[in-house]
């Protein structure tokens, strides 16, 4: 049960089978067709019902959100980033106040890019500060950045730049943030360029640990490498877990350790190779 709860917390987003083909080197893993369902398999599914993840009942808190991506719980409601570049402020009654985000680089909503991850500062209740990850640039030169925002109750204003020039693309921009003590964890996507995955000088395909002090250079903040498109982070009992999309099925959950290489595009799923990590959990080919 603990494993299921963890994977729910990692926020698996859209299924990989619907992802577009990548530019450059293509993912060659074929998409397998689901087996034809028979009465026997239907009975098996009915028999197994209740043995997997159970989340109980659900209730809609708010609706009419526009491409929501990340959610942060605040004292009297929620903040939800919307990929187009706004933050929906939702109160306990479910009322939505869509507020602007004033940035020095405009949000570029392109494919899977836009305003993505949010993470509240540890003193948010008094400072009203939070961190955000967003796509910017032009369709021919897509990049991502991490900024500090200050909430002025009717808008969010950029007050500091944490990191810029993270490689981006129309798809696979990563974008999850997690604040842990005096460091900010950041997941970066693959920028659709496979060669960057094993390039130690590139921030693409990496998970970063950025000290809030700003000490060091961006490449010093690379914590792990060989990730395809990580978009989930959770810290459980001082262990960092990350989820990422596979090329076709084979979504992964990895235990993240400093300096480890998680294999993409050299290995995937349960494949093994010297010096490369296989996932703690992967969903299989469907």
ABEGO torsion letter per residue (X at the ends): XAAAAAAAAAGBBBBAAABBBBBEBBBABBBBBBBBBBAAAAAAAAAABGABBBAEBBBBABBGBBGBABBBBBAAEBBBBBAAGBBBBBBAAGBBBBBBBBBABBBBBBEABEBBBBBBBAAAAAAGBBBBBBBBEBAABBBBBBBBBBBAGABBBBABBABBGBBBBABGAEGBBBBBEABBBBBBBAGGBAAAAABAABABGBBBBBBAAGBEBAAAABABBGBABBABBBBBGGBBBBBBBBABEGBBBBBBBBGBBAGOAABBEABBBBGBBBBABBAEAX
